[in-house]
Each structure stands twice: as C-alpha cells, then as structure tokens.
Amino acid sequence: MSVIGDYSAVTREIWPQKRIEQRFYQESPVLANCKRTENFAEKFKNITVQYGFAQGASHTASVVLGSSTLGVNGPKYAEFQVPLIEDFHADTIPDTAVERGKFNHASLVDNVEKMVEGIVSTLAGRASFEAHRGATGRRGVRGSVSSDVLTLATASDVYNFEVGQQIVAAQTETGVLRDSGDHVTLIAVDPVAGTLTADANWSNIASMADGDSLFVRGDAANNTGTNLGMWGLGAWNPYGTPAALGGVTRTANRDRLAGISLNASALSTKQRALKALANKMFLARKGKGISRDIKAILHPNDFDSLTTDLQSAVRYINFDSKAQNVYFEGVVIQTALGAIPVLQDPYAVEGYGRIIDFAELEFSTLMKAPRIVENDGLKMLRQSAAFGQEMRGVWKGNLVTENPITMGVCLLP
C-alpha cells in the first residue's frame, strides 16, 4: 500500500465517522440537541412558515358569507429561502513526516490523530459559534488599539478568537472590508485583558477605526448582500426588531416569523428573566404544542448567576443528548412551559438568555457533517504546490425551522 493509502486506512480505523460527529457535537448544546437530517441537496431550501390563520369568523352568518370577507382573509404564509452554507478546513503534513510513518507506525497514528482532531475541533468551534449568531460572521468589535494590541469592546468576545486566525475589519457587520480586505494574523489572545495581539500594527489595515466589526478572513459579507455564515439563533430569533431574512420581511407578525423577544433587564434575577420569557412564549403559542425538548441556553457567566439566584433550590442535572451520545451539565427551573433544563454554552452571547423548543429546530446538512473529504478512496491528497500531504474537512448545511415562534430570547438583568 502507498504511504497515502496507509494514512487513509489509519484514518478510517481511529477516526470513524461516528467519532468525528461525536467530537463535533460535544462542543455545542445547540447543534447536539437539534434534529438531524442529511437531505439539504439544493442551493436553497424553501421553508414555508404560516404566520396568519384564516379569519372572517363571526356570530353573524351574513358577515361570514358576505363577499367582503369570504375567501379574502385566508391564511398567510411566508417562504424563507435558506441557503446551503459551506465551511472548509485543511491541514498539511510535510513529506518527511509522511515517509517516516512508513517505518514508525506510532508516528503514523500520532500524525493522523492530531490532524483529524485539529480539523474537526476547528470546524466544531466555528459551527458552535455561528449557531448562536446571525450569519454575518462578526466575532467582535474593536474597542481601542495601541500598536499591535487591540482591546475588544466586549471583553468576553475574546473567546471567539484563536491564535493563528487572520483577521479583517469592516465599518459595519455587512459592509465593505477595510483596506481591500488586508489582514493581520493573531499571535496572542489574552482572556483576562480582552485583547488580541497581531503580528503587525493594527494600523496596517488602513482606515480601521474603533467600533469596526472584526471577522476571520473569508467569512465577511464584504458588501455583497450575501452572508456566508450559518443562520444561527441570532438570525432566526434576533433580539429587538428583526431584519429581513431569506427574502422575508418579518414585521407582519414578529412572533411567528422571528420568534419571541423580551427585554427582561429590569427584573431582579436571571431566573425571573427566564421565567418571564417562558411565560411570554406560552402566551404567544396559546399553550399549544409544548414539547419535552424545550431547553434554555445561557453563557457560563450568566449560568453562574442563575445558580446563585436559585440558592438552596438549585437542582443539577446531567443531560444526555442521546442522538449524538454527548452529555451536558445544567440545572432545572420551573416555568409556564414546564420544568426546563438550563444548559451552559461557552459560545452563547453573554447577557442574553434563550429558550428553544429543539423539536422544531433542525440541523439540515448535505451528507455527513462534518466529514473528512475522500477522493478515490483516499482521505489524504498530495499538495500541488509543496512537498507534503493534505487532509481536508468540510460540513455543508444550515439551521432550519418551520416554526420560529418556538424560540425566544431575552435581555438579562
């Protein structure tokens, strides 16, 4: 067998598809709890959402049968065009290391283990991050800059960045990139200070200013009108006034087209805020179709505050996402929607609480997600412009719901 063939065989043995998926989903309570389908075969998936029901009912027969109402006030539908999102990653290994593996099987196995772990881990982190956002790819906002050190406007956003990322900037979330998309590379990330250190002065990105949005290179819309990221919870269920999504203007019925939004910042505790959100969701749905798959998601800092709120009433759980065989720790609170598990997610947006009916949220993909790309039976390919081998990973799909009203978001106190 060829050296590349050896690597492909070892990859199948120690990283079967089931292990790849388990590693991918263990980072994200959102994706792990979604329904899974592998039928996203189109460039766009058309999702029809009903936001109005036939009206014209009356206690007076002549009103119901009158030409002014009969057949006029029928049901209302909106059709979202949900795009197929693609996310790619690749890793390489020099020829010498590949050839050494021919004689040292431990080295071969170690190389495969590290390469696949790196690819899947990076794809998992990106998908877990985007599952909470609004498809624009923005990872943070510039607060201030001193030479090669950038201080983020929101310190906790530092966890959205990694050493080695190439960062670009734009004045707005969807606007033109500064300096024709020129970038810097991160060489240090400081979680305590909330700072990013680059390999050059940030001023190398011409015209960059405080308040600019920051993106990983290749993720920004760059004024094309097309967002490249997953339609996360921030897209389907934004806080505040919803923007148009997938060709749908969502102001005709905000609750049914963009989910529930609540400003609960004036309430005294995180627990009260989540209970108020659950109550509003119960009222909006008129108590109908409440499933057992409802869960709340909080950033770890907000989750810590919630456990303090609960004090002696706190009840911890180990939640098993059976579909992916991964586990998450949480607590339970009693709400109008029943006893809801509250899970912490490091990729959640701090300061906001979410309640989601996961029976109504689907991660629809094209083939397995993620997967190591295979060509002619080989999971590694020779690099075309270097002496080395390359392994590629990919996932393609998007988050989909036919019932946005089953999601809610609140601004926490």
Buried (B, 14 or more C-beta within 10 A) or exposed (E): EEBBEBBBBBBBEEBEEEEBBBBBBBBBBBBBBBBBEEEBEEEBBEBEBBBBEEEBEEEEEEEEEEEEBEEEBEEBEBEBBBBBBEBBBBBBBEBEBBEBBBEEEEBBBEBBBEBBBBBBBBBBBBBBBBBBBBBBBBBBBBBEBEEBBBBBBBBBBBBBBEEEBBBBBBBEBBBBBBEEBBBBEBEEBEEEEBBBBBEEEBEBBEEBEEEBBBBBBEBBBBEEEEBBBBBBBBBBBBBEEBEEBBEBEBEEBBBBBBBBBBEBEEBEBBBBBBBBBBBBBBEBBEEEEBEEBBBBBBBBEBBEBBBEBBEEEEEEBEBEBEBBEBEBEBBBBEBBBEEBBBBBBBBBBBBBBBBBBBBBBBBBBBBBBBBBBBEEEBBBBEBEEEEBBBBBBBBBBBBBBEBBBBBBBBBBB
